[in-house]
Amino acid sequence: MATAAPKSAIIYRMVMPEHTCPYGLKAKDLLRRQGYEVEDHWLRTREETDAFKAKHGVKTTPQTFIGGERVGGYDDLRRFFGKAVRDPKAVTYRPVIAVFAMTALMALAASYAAFGTPVTVRAGEWFIAFSMCVLAMLKLQNVESFSSMFLNYDLLAKRWVPYSYIYPYAEGLAGVLMAAGALTWLSVPVALVIGTIGAVSVIKAVYIDKRELKCACVGGDSNVPLGFLSLTENVMMVAMAIWMIAAPAALSMAH
């Protein structure tokens, strides 16, 4: 019984002393995972790369050929195999979900390390505090970009622009203090003020004015739509502030 000839592909990709094209590596890996034998051609210099592009009338590398026909670059190769191709302009909740998932796991881990069990009241407090810290960190990576996006919808920032620069520092400070359970006289009012203003701003922009905006909650370069998850960040801050006021009062009354 005759055996089928192995599937084969030819790829041309940049492999230079100071640069190896990451998409070339991805394309080669994808071909192998699809069961192809890969004839790997390296473009070792800029001149060699430019000559290849001119010969085939293409603007980018890598380029893959299957059955003598040019398939194209990495995205084209994914389409060829029926795989999804990421749209860099598409809106997504993934960054926010990733933040909340990781901070929840961090809070559970910290609770287990401190108390021997992951599920405690302190774990809930840490989840909110850690979330505030991580969200602040993402904003602080590029404060200028964050402030520009934030000014699209925050009511206070529109009236007083410096607030758009202060916000991520205030959020980070409140988060750190809440995680430590220290200086509640400072962390509580900060969280309460910025959380309340943020919540009102999101409600007005999204649910009253019906505007379709991107949220600056995970930084100014994200494609997260302004909406429910954006509102969650602010509601959590307000809830944490109220809890830190109410919990000690409830304990004192119980005694």
Beta strands, then each sheet from edge to edge (+ up, - down):
strand 1: 8-16
strand 2: 19-20
strand 3: 37-43
strand 4: 63-66
strand 5: 69-72
sheet 1: 2+ 1- 3-
sheet 2: 2+ 1- 4+ 5-
end
